[in-house]
Amino acid sequence: MLDAIHADIVLLSVDGRAEPPAIVCALLKEWLDRRDESPCALVVSLDSSFRDCAPVLDYVRGLVGQAGVEVFPHFGATPQIA
């Protein structure tokens, strides 16, 4: 967490179906509370199947609100395990 407080870019890779797990929500809230006020970005990486509807993006955007954090969605194919 201490490294993320000073990071310019934070990457979050999550399942797009619902709100992130409680521990991820807690870490995001702590990051927002403890980070400095410099501009930064939060990249949310999701499977491409969530391009049209990703509830987790709504949650994250609502969480960062007026914190001066830009949210950038990233959609890519999830590797399939053989």
Secondary structure, 3 states (H helix, E strand, C coil): CHHHHCCCEEEEECCCCCCCCHHHHHHHHHHHHHCCCCCEEEEEEEEHHHCCCCHHHHHHHHHHCCCCEEEEEEEECCCCCC
